[in-house]
Amino acid sequence: MDELIAQRAALVAARSSGHLEVEFNSGGTRHRMIYRSMADIIAAIAAIDRDIAALSGTRPRTFLPTFKTGFE
C-alpha cells in the first residue's frame, strides 16, 4: 500500500504543477510515465484511490453537490 500512496503523491504533484510526466519508485524500480492529458492523470488518481480504499477496507469518499436554479 505504501507504493500506491507514493504513486498517488507523484500523480497529485504532477497534476498540481501541470506536468504530464510522472516518476515514482515501485518495487525498488524507478518508473517514468508520460500521460496524454490531465484527464488521464485524474483517472489514474481515482483508480489508485479505489485500490487504496479496497486494501484498507473503506469506501472512497464522494462529494456530489446538488444545485437548484430558480425559485420554487
C-alpha positions in Angstrom: 0.0 0.0 0.0 3.0 2.3 0.6 3.8 2.1 -3.1 0.2 3.1 -4.1 0.4 6.1 -1.8 3.8 7.1 -3.3 2.3 6.8 -6.8 -0.7 8.9 -5.8 1.5 11.6 -4.3 3.5 11.7 -7.6 0.4 12.0 -9.7 -1.1 14.7 -7.5 2.2 16.6 -7.7 2.1 16.3 -11.5 -1.5 17.4 -11.6 -0.7 20.4 -9.4 2.3 21.5 -11.5 0.6 20.9 -14.9 3.2 18.3 -16.0 2.2 15.2 -17.8 5.3 13.2 -16.9 5.4 11.3 -13.6 8.3 9.5 -11.9 7.9 7.2 -8.9 9.6 4.1 -7.3 7.7 0.8 -7.2 9.2 -2.4 -6.0 12.7 -1.0 -6.0 12.4 0.1 -9.7 12.1 3.6 -10.9 9.2 4.1 -13.3 8.6 7.1 -15.6 5.2 7.5 -17.3 4.1 10.2 -19.7 0.3 10.8 -19.8 -1.5 12.1 -22.8 -3.7 14.5 -20.9 -4.6 15.8 -17.5 -7.8 13.8 -17.7 -5.7 10.6 -17.8 -3.8 11.7 -14.7 -7.1 12.4 -12.9 -8.4 9.0 -13.9 -5.2 7.4 -12.6 -5.6 9.2 -9.3 -9.2 7.9 -9.0 -8.1 4.4 -9.8 -5.4 4.5 -7.2 -7.9 5.9 -4.6 -10.2 2.9 -5.3 -7.3 0.5 -4.9 -6.2 2.1 -1.6 -9.8 2.1 -0.3 -10.2 -1.6 -1.3 -7.0 -2.5 0.5 -7.8 -0.6 3.6 -11.4 -1.8 3.7 -13.0 1.6 3.4 -15.1 3.3 0.7 -13.7 6.3 -1.1 -15.5 9.5 -0.1 -17.5 11.1 -2.7 -19.0 14.6 -2.6 -21.9 15.1 -5.0 -23.2 18.7 -4.8 -26.7 19.4 -6.0 -27.9 22.8 -7.2 -31.4 24.2 -7.8 -31.9 27.1 -10.2 -34.8 29.5 -9.9 -37.5 29.8 -7.3 -39.9 27.1 -6.3 
